[in-house]
Amino acid sequence: MKYLLFLLVLIATKLNAQSNLEFNKRFVESEDKWVAFQQDENDSHPYGFIYIDSDAGLTLNYEGTFKITATGEFIPTKLDSTSIKVRLKPNNVLVAFIPENKFSELKIDSIPNWLKYYKTDEESIERLYKWGYMYNGWNECKKALTFLEKAEKINPKYKGLAVELAFSYNCLKQYDKAEHILEEDIRINSSDAYVSKEYIFTLTKNNKINLAIQQYNTAKKTILDKQYDAENCFNILQYFYVQKDKEDFNKWYEELSKLDIQNKMIRDYADRMKEDLNK
């Protein structure tokens, strides 16, 4: 009797493991994956294949729904011949990767045949740069580097590549690598506001505040694009906050107050830092 009970528990555990779906992956972690969504009101799981369209970005090829039986089997209800593609926002919705041992039950191939049309020129520098740029934008900097470093080997002078590499390194707190790249890039692209912004940020993180201030002043005088002025000032302000340097903090707080601040969070954080320093 004990053996029979053990066997039943073992079988139930095995079935549960086979059908278990772990909803712990974000869309940006799911490129080229079959994914399931949480159950809907009909106890069905919507599912599909996530890929990246070079124009539309993250996209779901919606396949239909499936239910999980008491024995752990996946029973699909597939769409007819209609193809539904859904553009995904890189938000915090969590999906589950569908286990490979369930592909046959869902009647799906591990790699859909149609995916090849989105995989042209995979090793071209244009595609590598674009994918790196997208993943940086989603704050998936480690993933971005897998594309950008390949692009660098092809042509390190490719337009925009250096600053994207620096962005990835800064995101991963590899500030020395970012500075090494940006020292040259700022000489070549001295009028580029984005390069200047990333350089100022890097210098503050490497405790080279005098160089950061020098670049800030140069950028204000020579760069026509003013969209990063407030962010640049904030990064210098934050340096003095971390150093608990009240005098210089107050000076840069005043400077920030003179600027057109489009991002409300910059003002909010600056006010909180000022309040904290004055306790």
MARGU-255366 format. One record per residue (C-alpha): x, y, z; residue in three letters; residue number from 1. Coordinates in Angstrom, 2 decimals, always signed. Layout:
N
+---------+---------+---------+-----+-----+
:    east :   north :      up :  aa :   i :
+---------+---------+---------+-----+-----+
:       X :       Y :       Z : Ala : NUM :
...
+---------+---------+---------+-----+-----+
END
This chain:
279
+---------+---------+---------+-----+-----+
:    east :   north :      up :  aa :   i :
+---------+---------+---------+-----+-----+
:   +0.00 :   +0.00 :   +0.00 : Met :   1 :
:   +2.83 :   +2.37 :   +0.91 : Lys :   2 :
:   +4.56 :   +1.53 :   -2.38 : Tyr :   3 :
:   +1.36 :   +2.26 :   -4.34 : Leu :   4 :
:   +0.92 :   +5.60 :   -2.56 : Leu :   5 :
:   +4.55 :   +6.53 :   -3.26 : Phe :   6 :
:   +4.10 :   +5.60 :   -6.93 : Leu :   7 :
:   +0.96 :   +7.76 :   -7.23 : Leu :   8 :
:   +2.73 :  +10.72 :   -5.62 : Val :   9 :
:   +5.71 :  +10.23 :   -7.95 : Leu :  10 :
:   +3.47 :  +10.15 :  -11.05 : Ile :  11 :
:   +1.53 :  +13.24 :   -9.91 : Ala :  12 :
:   +4.77 :  +15.11 :   -9.23 : Thr :  13 :
:   +6.12 :  +14.16 :  -12.66 : Lys :  14 :
:   +2.92 :  +15.29 :  -14.41 : Leu :  15 :
:   +2.93 :  +18.56 :  -12.50 : Asn :  16 :
:   +6.58 :  +19.22 :  -13.42 : Ala :  17 :
:   +5.83 :  +18.58 :  -17.08 : Gln :  18 :
:   +2.90 :  +21.01 :  -17.19 : Ser :  19 :
:   +4.23 :  +23.61 :  -14.79 : Asn :  20 :
:   +4.51 :  +27.07 :  -16.31 : Leu :  21 :
:   +6.71 :  +29.65 :  -14.60 : Glu :  22 :
:   +5.55 :  +33.19 :  -15.33 : Phe :  23 :
:   +8.86 :  +34.92 :  -14.70 : Asn :  24 :
:   +9.99 :  +36.27 :  -18.07 : Lys :  25 :
:   +9.44 :  +39.78 :  -19.46 : Arg :  26 :
:   +8.82 :  +40.38 :  -23.14 : Phe :  27 :
:  +12.33 :  +41.78 :  -23.59 : Val :  28 :
:  +13.76 :  +38.47 :  -22.34 : Glu :  29 :
:  +11.66 :  +36.42 :  -24.74 : Ser :  30 :
:  +13.00 :  +37.01 :  -28.24 : Glu :  31 :
:  +12.52 :  +33.90 :  -30.40 : Asp :  32 :
:  +10.58 :  +32.05 :  -27.71 : Lys :  33 :
:   +7.23 :  +30.31 :  -27.51 : Trp :  34 :
:   +5.44 :  +31.88 :  -24.57 : Val :  35 :
:   +2.23 :  +31.41 :  -22.62 : Ala :  36 :
:   +0.24 :  +34.07 :  -20.83 : Phe :  37 :
:   -1.64 :  +33.72 :  -17.55 : Gln :  38 :
:   -5.02 :  +31.98 :  -17.67 : Gln :  39 :
:   -7.97 :  +33.98 :  -18.93 : Asp :  40 :
:  -11.55 :  +33.83 :  -17.61 : Glu :  41 :
:  -12.08 :  +30.55 :  -19.52 : Asn :  42 :
:   -9.13 :  +28.86 :  -17.81 : Asp :  43 :
:   -7.24 :  +29.02 :  -21.10 : Ser :  44 :
:   -3.70 :  +30.22 :  -21.67 : His :  45 :
:   -3.19 :  +32.50 :  -24.69 : Pro :  46 :
:   +0.10 :  +31.65 :  -26.37 : Tyr :  47 :
:   +2.30 :  +32.58 :  -29.28 : Gly :  48 :
:   +5.82 :  +33.24 :  -30.52 : Phe :  49 :
:   +7.71 :  +36.43 :  -29.65 : Ile :  50 :
:  +10.19 :  +37.82 :  -32.15 : Tyr :  51 :
:  +11.61 :  +41.20 :  -33.16 : Ile :  52 :
:  +10.45 :  +42.96 :  -36.29 : Asp :  53 :
:  +13.14 :  +45.44 :  -37.37 : Ser :  54 :
:  +10.47 :  +48.10 :  -37.89 : Asp :  55 :
:   +7.80 :  +47.24 :  -35.31 : Ala :  56 :
:  +10.08 :  +45.99 :  -32.52 : Gly :  57 :
:   +8.90 :  +43.30 :  -30.12 : Leu :  58 :
:   +6.04 :  +41.38 :  -31.73 : Thr :  59 :
:   +3.84 :  +38.47 :  -30.70 : Leu :  60 :
:   +2.65 :  +36.05 :  -33.38 : Asn :  61 :
:   -0.56 :  +34.98 :  -31.63 : Tyr :  62 :
:   -1.37 :  +31.30 :  -32.16 : Glu :  63 :
:   -4.47 :  +30.75 :  -30.03 : Gly :  64 :
:   -5.08 :  +29.30 :  -26.57 : Thr :  65 :
:   -4.58 :  +26.04 :  -24.75 : Phe :  66 :
:   -5.95 :  +24.36 :  -21.65 : Lys :  67 :
:   -4.08 :  +22.08 :  -19.28 : Ile :  68 :
:   -5.89 :  +18.86 :  -18.38 : Thr :  69 :
:   -5.83 :  +17.18 :  -14.99 : Ala :  70 :
:   -3.09 :  +14.90 :  -16.32 : Thr :  71 :
:   -0.95 :  +17.85 :  -17.46 : Gly :  72 :
:   -1.66 :  +17.61 :  -21.18 : Glu :  73 :
:   -1.78 :  +20.84 :  -23.23 : Phe :  74 :
:   -4.92 :  +20.94 :  -25.42 : Ile :  75 :
:   -4.71 :  +23.74 :  -28.00 : Pro :  76 :
:   -7.43 :  +25.74 :  -29.69 : Thr :  77 :
:   -5.59 :  +27.25 :  -32.61 : Lys :  78 :
:   -6.64 :  +30.11 :  -34.83 : Leu :  79 :
:   -7.94 :  +29.25 :  -38.26 : Asp :  80 :
:   -5.81 :  +30.57 :  -41.10 : Ser :  81 :
:   -5.87 :  +34.11 :  -39.71 : Thr :  82 :
:   -2.53 :  +35.53 :  -38.62 : Ser :  83 :
:   -2.63 :  +37.95 :  -35.70 : Ile :  84 :
:   +0.49 :  +39.91 :  -34.87 : Lys :  85 :
:   +0.53 :  +42.06 :  -31.76 : Val :  86 :
:   +3.10 :  +44.78 :  -31.16 : Arg :  87 :
:   +4.36 :  +44.45 :  -27.58 : Leu :  88 :
:   +5.40 :  +47.22 :  -25.24 : Lys :  89 :
:   +8.50 :  +46.45 :  -23.14 : Pro :  90 :
:   +6.52 :  +46.51 :  -19.88 : Asn :  91 :
:   +6.53 :  +44.29 :  -16.79 : Asn :  92 :
:   +3.95 :  +41.74 :  -17.96 : Val :  93 :
:   +5.38 :  +38.30 :  -17.18 : Leu :  94 :
:   +5.05 :  +35.30 :  -19.48 : Val :  95 :
:   +6.17 :  +31.68 :  -19.28 : Ala :  96 :
:   +8.41 :  +29.86 :  -21.72 : Phe :  97 :
:   +6.55 :  +26.83 :  -23.05 : Ile :  98 :
:   +8.56 :  +23.65 :  -22.31 : Pro :  99 :
:   +9.89 :  +21.92 :  -25.42 : Glu : 100 :
:   +8.27 :  +18.64 :  -24.39 : Asn : 101 :
:   +4.89 :  +20.35 :  -24.94 : Lys : 102 :
:   +5.56 :  +21.48 :  -28.52 : Phe : 103 :
:   +4.15 :  +18.28 :  -30.01 : Ser : 104 :
:   +0.93 :  +18.61 :  -27.99 : Glu : 105 :
:   +0.51 :  +22.17 :  -29.26 : Leu : 106 :
:   +1.49 :  +21.07 :  -32.79 : Lys : 107 :
:   +4.18 :  +23.74 :  -33.08 : Ile : 108 :
:   +7.75 :  +23.68 :  -34.38 : Asp : 109 :
:  +10.54 :  +24.91 :  -32.12 : Ser : 110 :
:  +11.43 :  +27.46 :  -34.81 : Ile : 111 :
:   +8.44 :  +28.59 :  -36.93 : Pro : 112 :
:   +9.07 :  +28.37 :  -40.66 : Asn : 113 :
:   +7.99 :  +31.99 :  -41.23 : Trp : 114 :
:  +10.67 :  +33.31 :  -38.85 : Leu : 115 :
:  +13.33 :  +33.01 :  -41.57 : Lys : 116 :
:  +11.85 :  +36.06 :  -43.29 : Tyr : 117 :
:  +12.78 :  +38.14 :  -40.23 : Tyr : 118 :
:  +16.28 :  +36.70 :  -39.94 : Lys : 119 :
:  +17.90 :  +38.11 :  -43.06 : Thr : 120 :
:  +21.27 :  +39.84 :  -42.74 : Asp : 121 :
:  +21.64 :  +38.73 :  -39.11 : Glu : 122 :
:  +25.38 :  +39.38 :  -39.15 : Glu : 123 :
:  +25.25 :  +42.72 :  -40.95 : Ser : 124 :
:  +26.50 :  +45.70 :  -38.98 : Ile : 125 :
:  +23.25 :  +47.57 :  -39.61 : Glu : 126 :
:  +21.20 :  +44.83 :  -37.96 : Arg : 127 :
:  +23.64 :  +44.27 :  -35.10 : Leu : 128 :
:  +23.65 :  +47.99 :  -34.32 : Tyr : 129 :
:  +19.86 :  +48.24 :  -34.50 : Lys : 130 :
:  +19.33 :  +45.26 :  -32.17 : Trp : 131 :
:  +21.89 :  +46.66 :  -29.71 : Gly : 132 :
:  +20.20 :  +50.05 :  -29.83 : Tyr : 133 :
:  +16.81 :  +48.46 :  -29.13 : Met : 134 :
:  +18.04 :  +46.37 :  -26.21 : Tyr : 135 :
:  +19.76 :  +49.41 :  -24.69 : Asn : 136 :
:  +16.45 :  +51.24 :  -24.97 : Gly : 137 :
:  +14.83 :  +48.41 :  -23.00 : Trp : 138 :
:  +17.61 :  +48.61 :  -20.40 : Asn : 139 :
:  +18.81 :  +45.13 :  -21.34 : Glu : 140 :
:  +22.39 :  +46.33 :  -21.63 : Cys : 141 :
:  +24.14 :  +42.99 :  -21.24 : Lys : 142 :
:  +22.09 :  +41.61 :  -24.13 : Lys : 143 :
:  +22.72 :  +44.80 :  -26.13 : Ala : 144 :
:  +26.47 :  +44.26 :  -25.82 : Leu : 145 :
:  +26.22 :  +40.85 :  -27.50 : Thr : 146 :
:  +25.17 :  +42.69 :  -30.67 : Phe : 147 :
:  +27.19 :  +45.88 :  -30.31 : Leu : 148 :
:  +30.52 :  +44.18 :  -29.64 : Glu : 149 :
:  +30.01 :  +42.05 :  -32.76 : Lys : 150 :
:  +29.31 :  +45.24 :  -34.71 : Ala : 151 :
:  +32.47 :  +46.83 :  -33.29 : Glu : 152 :
:  +34.57 :  +43.99 :  -34.71 : Lys : 153 :
:  +33.14 :  +44.69 :  -38.17 : Ile : 154 :
:  +33.52 :  +48.48 :  -38.12 : Asn : 155 :
:  +34.28 :  +50.38 :  -34.88 : Pro : 156 :
:  +33.72 :  +53.67 :  -36.73 : Lys : 157 :
:  +30.10 :  +52.87 :  -37.64 : Tyr : 158 :
:  +27.93 :  +55.94 :  -37.00 : Lys : 159 :
:  +26.43 :  +55.92 :  -33.51 : Gly : 160 :
:  +28.08 :  +52.68 :  -32.44 : Leu : 161 :
:  +30.63 :  +54.10 :  -30.01 : Ala : 162 :
:  +28.10 :  +55.95 :  -27.87 : Val : 163 :
:  +25.77 :  +52.93 :  -27.79 : Glu : 164 :
:  +28.66 :  +50.79 :  -26.57 : Leu : 165 :
:  +29.43 :  +53.42 :  -23.94 : Ala : 166 :
:  +25.77 :  +53.48 :  -22.88 : Phe : 167 :
:  +25.88 :  +49.70 :  -22.35 : Ser : 168 :
:  +29.11 :  +49.90 :  -20.35 : Tyr : 169 :
:  +27.74 :  +52.73 :  -18.19 : Asn : 170 :
:  +24.55 :  +50.78 :  -17.60 : Cys : 171 :
:  +26.69 :  +47.83 :  -16.42 : Leu : 172 :
:  +28.86 :  +50.19 :  -14.29 : Lys : 173 :
:  +31.93 :  +49.56 :  -16.43 : Gln : 174 :
:  +32.75 :  +53.25 :  -16.44 : Tyr : 175 :
:  +36.41 :  +52.94 :  -17.45 : Asp : 176 :
:  +35.45 :  +51.15 :  -20.66 : Lys : 177 :
:  +32.83 :  +53.81 :  -21.40 : Ala : 178 :
:  +35.29 :  +56.65 :  -20.82 : Glu : 179 :
:  +37.91 :  +55.07 :  -23.06 : His : 180 :
:  +35.43 :  +54.95 :  -25.94 : Ile : 181 :
:  +33.93 :  +58.39 :  -25.33 : Leu : 182 :
:  +37.25 :  +60.22 :  -25.11 : Glu : 183 :
:  +37.69 :  +59.60 :  -28.82 : Glu : 184 :
:  +34.03 :  +59.87 :  -29.75 : Asp : 185 :
:  +33.65 :  +63.34 :  -28.20 : Ile : 186 :
:  +36.60 :  +64.56 :  -30.27 : Arg : 187 :
:  +35.04 :  +63.24 :  -33.46 : Ile : 188 :
:  +31.44 :  +64.18 :  -32.62 : Asn : 189 :
:  +31.92 :  +67.28 :  -30.48 : Ser : 190 :
:  +28.55 :  +68.73 :  -31.52 : Ser : 191 :
:  +26.54 :  +65.58 :  -30.75 : Asp : 192 :
:  +24.36 :  +66.22 :  -27.69 : Ala : 193 :
:  +23.86 :  +62.52 :  -26.95 : Tyr : 194 :
:  +27.60 :  +61.78 :  -26.98 : Val : 195 :
:  +28.23 :  +64.79 :  -24.75 : Ser : 196 :
:  +25.52 :  +63.70 :  -22.32 : Lys : 197 :
:  +26.96 :  +60.21 :  -22.02 : Glu : 198 :
:  +30.49 :  +61.60 :  -21.60 : Tyr : 199 :
:  +29.48 :  +63.94 :  -18.77 : Ile : 200 :
:  +27.69 :  +61.10 :  -16.99 : Phe : 201 :
:  +30.76 :  +58.86 :  -17.34 : Thr : 202 :
:  +33.13 :  +61.50 :  -16.01 : Leu : 203 :
:  +30.99 :  +62.06 :  -12.91 : Thr : 204 :
:  +30.99 :  +58.33 :  -12.22 : Lys : 205 :
:  +34.77 :  +58.20 :  -12.60 : Asn : 206 :
:  +35.15 :  +61.11 :  -10.15 : Asn : 207 :
:  +36.52 :  +63.44 :  -12.84 : Lys : 208 :
:  +34.20 :  +66.24 :  -11.90 : Ile : 209 :
:  +36.34 :  +69.09 :  -13.24 : Asn : 210 :
:  +36.37 :  +67.50 :  -16.70 : Leu : 211 :
:  +32.61 :  +66.91 :  -16.43 : Ala : 212 :
:  +32.01 :  +70.58 :  -15.61 : Ile : 213 :
:  +34.32 :  +71.64 :  -18.43 : Gln : 214 :
:  +32.37 :  +69.49 :  -20.90 : Gln : 215 :
:  +29.06 :  +70.80 :  -19.52 : Tyr : 216 :
:  +30.12 :  +74.40 :  -20.11 : Asn : 217 :
:  +31.46 :  +73.61 :  -23.57 : Thr : 218 :
:  +28.24 :  +71.82 :  -24.52 : Ala : 219 :
:  +26.08 :  +74.72 :  -23.33 : Lys : 220 :
:  +28.02 :  +77.14 :  -25.51 : Lys : 221 :
:  +28.54 :  +75.05 :  -28.64 : Thr : 222 :
:  +25.80 :  +72.41 :  -28.92 : Ile : 223 :
:  +22.53 :  +73.64 :  -30.38 : Leu : 224 :
:  +20.50 :  +70.64 :  -29.18 : Asp : 225 :
:  +19.54 :  +71.52 :  -25.58 : Lys : 226 :
:  +17.43 :  +68.47 :  -24.73 : Gln : 227 :
:  +20.06 :  +67.02 :  -22.35 : Tyr : 228 :
:  +21.12 :  +70.23 :  -20.56 : Asp : 229 :
:  +19.00 :  +69.53 :  -17.48 : Ala : 230 :
:  +20.11 :  +65.89 :  -17.30 : Glu : 231 :
:  +23.77 :  +66.93 :  -17.63 : Asn : 232 :
:  +23.37 :  +69.46 :  -14.85 : Cys : 233 :
:  +21.57 :  +66.91 :  -12.69 : Phe : 234 :
:  +24.41 :  +64.38 :  -13.04 : Asn : 235 :
:  +26.91 :  +66.97 :  -11.81 : Ile : 236 :
:  +24.52 :  +67.96 :   -9.03 : Leu : 237 :
:  +24.20 :  +64.33 :   -7.99 : Gln : 238 :
:  +27.99 :  +63.99 :   -7.79 : Tyr : 239 :
:  +28.15 :  +66.80 :   -5.22 : Phe : 240 :
:  +25.23 :  +65.29 :   -3.33 : Tyr : 241 :
:  +27.08 :  +61.98 :   -3.00 : Val : 242 :
:  +30.17 :  +63.89 :   -1.88 : Gln : 243 :
:  +28.02 :  +65.79 :   +0.66 : Lys : 244 :
:  +29.47 :  +69.02 :   -0.72 : Asp : 245 :
:  +26.73 :  +71.51 :   +0.23 : Lys : 246 :
:  +28.36 :  +74.58 :   -1.26 : Glu : 247 :
:  +28.84 :  +73.13 :   -4.73 : Asp : 248 :
:  +25.52 :  +71.29 :   -4.56 : Phe : 249 :
:  +23.68 :  +74.55 :   -3.93 : Asn : 250 :
:  +25.55 :  +76.20 :   -6.79 : Lys : 251 :
:  +24.49 :  +73.50 :   -9.24 : Trp : 252 :
:  +20.97 :  +73.42 :   -7.80 : Tyr : 253 :
:  +20.72 :  +77.07 :   -8.78 : Glu : 254 :
:  +22.07 :  +76.26 :  -12.23 : Glu : 255 :
:  +19.44 :  +73.54 :  -12.62 : Leu : 256 :
:  +16.70 :  +75.98 :  -11.63 : Ser : 257 :
:  +17.59 :  +78.18 :  -14.61 : Lys : 258 :
:  +17.10 :  +75.37 :  -17.13 : Leu : 259 :
:  +14.02 :  +74.18 :  -18.97 : Asp : 260 :
:  +13.29 :  +70.90 :  -17.19 : Ile : 261 :
:  +11.03 :  +68.67 :  -19.28 : Gln : 262 :
:  +11.45 :  +65.60 :  -17.08 : Asn : 263 :
:   +9.60 :  +66.17 :  -13.78 : Lys : 264 :
:  +11.58 :  +63.39 :  -12.10 : Met : 265 :
:  +14.77 :  +65.46 :  -12.39 : Ile : 266 :
:  +13.21 :  +68.30 :  -10.39 : Arg : 267 :
:  +11.70 :  +65.88 :   -7.85 : Asp : 268 :
:  +15.00 :  +64.07 :   -7.24 : Tyr : 269 :
:  +16.93 :  +67.34 :   -7.02 : Ala : 270 :
:  +14.48 :  +68.66 :   -4.41 : Asp : 271 :
:  +14.76 :  +65.47 :   -2.38 : Arg : 272 :
:  +18.55 :  +65.62 :   -2.43 : Met : 273 :
:  +18.50 :  +69.26 :   -1.33 : Lys : 274 :
:  +16.12 :  +68.46 :   +1.51 : Glu : 275 :
:  +18.30 :  +65.53 :   +2.60 : Asp : 276 :
:  +21.52 :  +67.59 :   +2.56 : Leu : 277 :
:  +19.92 :  +70.33 :   +4.64 : Asn : 278 :
:  +18.75 :  +68.05 :   +7.45 : Lys : 279 :
+---------+---------+---------+-----+-----+
END
